[in-house]
Amino acid sequence: MGKGANVLSGVLFPLLMLCLTSGLLPVGESIWLNLPATGTKCVSEEIHNNVVVLADYVVISEDHTQSSPTLSAKVTSPYGNNLHHLENVTNGQFAFTTKEAGNYLACFWVDGHHQGGGDVSVNLEWRIGIAAKDWDSVARKEKIEGVEIQLRKLEGAVEAIHENLLYLKSREADMREVSESTNARVAWFSIMSLGICIVVSVTQLWHLKRFFQKKKLI
């Protein structure tokens, strides 16, 4: 009984910790966009480097009597590098491994020859990190199944959490460095401002003293 309880707790504890830290995991999400006839809508995601990103998008047409409207899509990195660009399509997919940490931007807009003139609905499936991994292919390639594949997923989740914690720690250090640098600059600016005020005050007193001495008032 004691051995079984230890095994059960050994399995449940990592699962509990995984649930509690699930907010740190790169996950997948489905986004529904309503694109206006004119204009652009963008979706951004802050991602650190060396993370796999996979996304599918498709136009959802409610009027089946007419052909589906087409759109254009563009994905850029934090430094403005073009990662994906398609025009005049009803669906598409982009996949890449991040090389820069920061906000990745995916923008969509309706092509100019849209006949209806109304909003166009687009479904975007955005998967990041462990959520973008093809676990079926991994299972077939390594000939694992059942509990083994679940353990591999947990291992991948733990690695993803560890990488996210390191990324957050790095960001915290950068922000602390910027804050300390800003505080130092503000302190020096305050000291300089105080010094200038003192010099101006002394100069004014000196001029006033000379003026009164010339007028023989003192």
Secondary structure, DSSP 8 states (H G I E B T S, - for coil): -HHHHHHHHHHHHHHHHHHHTGGGS--EEEEEEEE-SSSEEEEEEEE-SS-EEEEEEEEE-S-TTS----EEEEEE-TT--EEEEEEEESEEEEEEE--S-EEEEEEEEE-TT-SS-S-EEEEEEEEEGGGGS-HHHHHHHHT--THHHHHHHHHHHHHHHHHHHHHHHHHHHHHHHHHHHHHHHHHHHHHHHHHHHHHHHHHHHHHHHHHHHHTT--
